[in-house]
Amino acid sequence: MTPQLPAGHPFSAHIRDASRAQHTEAENSSFMSDMLGGKLGPAAYVRYTEQLWFVYRALEEGAGGLSGDPVAGPFLRRELFRLPSLERDLDHLHGGTDWRRTITPLPAASDYADRIAEVARDWPGGYVAHHYTRYLGDLSGGQVIRSTAEKTWGFTRKGDGVRFYVFEDIPNPAAFKRGYRELLDAVPADDAEKRNIVGECRRAFALNTALFEELSALQAPVP
């Protein structure tokens, strides 16, 4: 059950606090822990990047119909969009563009992408929940993934293979995140809708965790 909104508590703080358990579970998944701990080889990173493509394709294609929406529209900042950088990374990781014909989504990635497409079509507040969990995560914990990939597998710093995590048009991520949280605080929604958005945020983290679990089942630890 989603907690009631505390009086006088900024919505950005509430959405963070109310989804903390699901966020922590995703961060501490065995797949992510093993990948960041150097227990998995670069193939694990490639598979993860492939699955992200299905998620971000749904997220950014879904943005097209929401630009004028009063709830979701203010969050649609072009400097956040990741699909072009993600596709450049996959070109590099696969040595060409044929990956578009060969990669397939895991069931959890399909579920994740389908849910994003559904809320993008039918529920702008739900779309905001997925937007928040993905992009603010990329600007924060995503930088740890980038650094690990550079150090562990030899990718050029902020170069091909890790460009997904490089926000070239956001020179001050801390200031950008503050501005994003201000948008959350000002979202034009009543308390019932805000509780629904929090619930969808928790669902987004659960979908992410399910993806990590399926990725973990595919991996063999590095000897």
C-alpha positions in Angstrom: 0.0 0.0 0.0 1.3 3.4 -1.0 1.8 5.7 2.1 -0.3 8.8 2.5 1.4 12.0 1.5 2.8 13.8 4.5 1.6 17.4 4.9 4.3 19.9 3.8 6.6 17.2 2.5 7.9 17.9 -1.0 6.6 15.4 -3.5 10.1 14.7 -4.8 11.2 13.7 -1.3 8.1 11.5 -0.8 8.5 9.7 -4.1 12.1 9.0 -3.2 11.3 7.8 0.3 8.3 5.8 -0.6 10.2 3.8 -3.3 13.4 3.5 -1.4 13.0 -0.2 -0.6 12.3 -1.1 -4.3 15.2 1.1 -5.4 17.5 -0.6 -2.9 16.4 -4.0 -4.1 17.2 -3.2 -7.7 20.6 -1.7 -6.8 21.5 -4.7 -4.8 20.4 -7.3 -7.3 22.9 -10.1 -7.8 23.4 -9.2 -11.4 24.3 -5.6 -10.7 26.4 -6.5 -7.7 28.3 -9.1 -9.7 28.8 -6.8 -12.7 30.0 -3.9 -10.7 32.2 -6.2 -8.6 34.0 -7.5 -11.6 32.6 -11.0 -11.3 31.1 -10.9 -14.8 32.8 -10.4 -18.1 32.0 -7.8 -20.8 29.4 -10.0 -22.3 27.2 -9.3 -19.3 27.5 -5.6 -20.0 26.6 -6.1 -23.6 23.5 -8.1 -22.8 22.4 -5.5 -20.3 22.9 -2.7 -22.9 20.9 -4.6 -25.4 18.0 -4.9 -23.0 18.1 -1.2 -22.2 17.5 -0.5 -25.9 14.0 -2.0 -25.7 13.2 -0.1 -22.6 14.5 3.3 -23.9 12.9 2.8 -27.3 9.5 2.5 -25.5 10.3 5.5 -23.2 11.4 7.9 -25.9 9.0 6.8 -28.7 6.2 7.3 -26.1 7.4 10.8 -25.4 6.2 11.9 -28.8 2.5 12.2 -27.9 3.1 13.8 -24.5 4.9 17.0 -25.3 1.8 19.2 -24.8 0.6 17.3 -21.7 0.5 19.4 -18.5 1.8 16.6 -16.3 4.4 14.8 -18.5 5.3 17.5 -20.9 7.6 19.6 -18.7 9.8 16.5 -18.0 10.5 15.9 -21.7 13.9 17.5 -22.0 15.8 16.7 -25.2 19.1 16.7 -23.3 18.0 13.6 -21.4 17.2 11.4 -24.4 19.5 8.4 -24.6 18.4 6.4 -27.6 20.9 7.8 -30.1 23.9 7.4 -27.7 22.6 3.9 -26.8 22.5 2.9 -30.4 26.0 4.2 -31.0 27.2 2.1 -28.1 25.5 -1.0 -29.5 27.1 -0.3 -32.9 30.5 -0.3 -31.1 29.8 -3.3 -29.0 28.6 -5.4 -31.9 31.1 -4.0 -34.5 28.3 -2.8 -36.8 24.6 -2.2 -37.1 23.4 -5.8 -37.6 22.5 -6.0 -33.9 19.1 -4.6 -34.8 18.2 -7.8 -36.6 19.7 -10.2 -34.0 18.9 -9.0 -30.5 15.7 -10.0 -28.8 14.1 -8.8 -25.6 14.1 -11.0 -22.5 10.5 -11.5 -21.2 11.2 -9.0 -18.4 12.4 -6.4 -20.9 9.2 -7.0 -23.0 7.1 -6.5 -19.9 8.9 -3.4 -18.9 8.7 -1.8 -22.4 5.1 -2.8 -22.7 4.2 -1.1 -19.4 6.0 2.1 -20.5 4.2 2.1 -23.8 0.9 1.6 -22.0 1.3 4.5 -19.6 2.7 6.8 -22.3 -0.5 6.1 -24.2 -3.0 6.2 -21.4 -1.6 7.8 -18.2 0.9 10.7 -18.3 1.4 10.5 -14.5 2.5 6.9 -14.9 4.9 7.9 -17.6 6.4 10.5 -15.3 7.1 7.7 -12.8 9.1 5.7 -15.4 10.8 8.8 -16.7 12.0 9.7 -13.1 13.3 6.2 -12.2 15.2 5.9 -15.5 16.8 9.2 -16.2 17.6 10.3 -12.6 19.1 6.9 -12.1 21.2 7.3 -15.2 22.5 10.7 -14.0 23.3 9.2 -10.6 24.0 5.4 -10.2 24.5 5.1 -13.9 27.8 7.0 -13.6 29.1 4.1 -11.4 28.3 1.7 -14.2 30.1 3.8 -16.7 33.2 4.1 -14.5 33.2 0.4 -13.8 32.9 -0.4 -17.5 35.8 1.9 -18.3 38.1 0.5 -15.6 37.1 -3.1 -15.9 36.7 -3.6 -19.7 38.9 -0.8 -21.0 36.3 1.4 -22.7 37.6 4.9 -23.5 36.5 7.3 -20.9 33.1 8.7 -21.9 33.7 7.1 -25.4 32.0 4.5 -27.5 30.5 1.8 -25.5 29.6 4.0 -22.5 28.1 7.0 -24.3 24.7 6.1 -23.0 25.9 7.4 -19.6 27.4 10.6 -20.9 25.0 13.6 -20.8 27.0 16.0 -23.0 24.2 18.6 -22.9 24.0 18.6 -19.1 27.1 20.3 -17.8 26.0 20.4 -14.2 24.1 17.2 -13.3 23.6 18.3 -9.7 21.8 21.5 -10.7 19.8 19.6 -13.4 18.6 17.1 -10.8 17.6 19.9 -8.5 15.5 21.4 -11.3 14.0 18.0 -12.0 12.9 17.6 -8.4 11.4 21.0 -8.5 9.3 19.9 -11.5 8.2 16.9 -9.5 7.2 19.1 -6.6 5.1 21.3 -8.9 3.5 18.5 -10.9 -0.2 19.4 -11.4 -1.8 16.4 -9.7 -3.9 15.9 -6.6 -2.9 13.7 -3.7 -4.7 10.7 -5.0 -2.9 10.9 -8.4 0.4 11.5 -6.6 0.0 8.4 -4.6 -0.7 6.5 -7.9 2.5 8.0 -9.4 4.4 6.8 -6.4 2.9 3.3 -6.8 4.0 3.3 -10.4 7.5 4.3 -9.5 7.7 1.3 -7.2 6.4 -0.8 -10.0 9.1 0.6 -12.3 11.8 -0.5 -9.9 10.2 -3.9 -9.6 10.2 -4.3 -13.4 13.9 -3.3 -13.4 14.6 -5.9 -10.7 12.9 -8.6 -12.7 15.1 -7.7 -15.7 18.2 -8.1 -13.5 17.0 -11.5 -12.3 16.7 -12.7 -15.9 20.0 -11.3 -16.8 21.6 -13.0 -13.8 20.3 -16.3 -14.9 22.1 -16.0 -18.2 25.5 -15.2 -16.8 28.5 -17.3 -15.9 30.9 -15.7 -13.3 34.4 -14.9 -14.5 36.8 -17.6 -13.2 
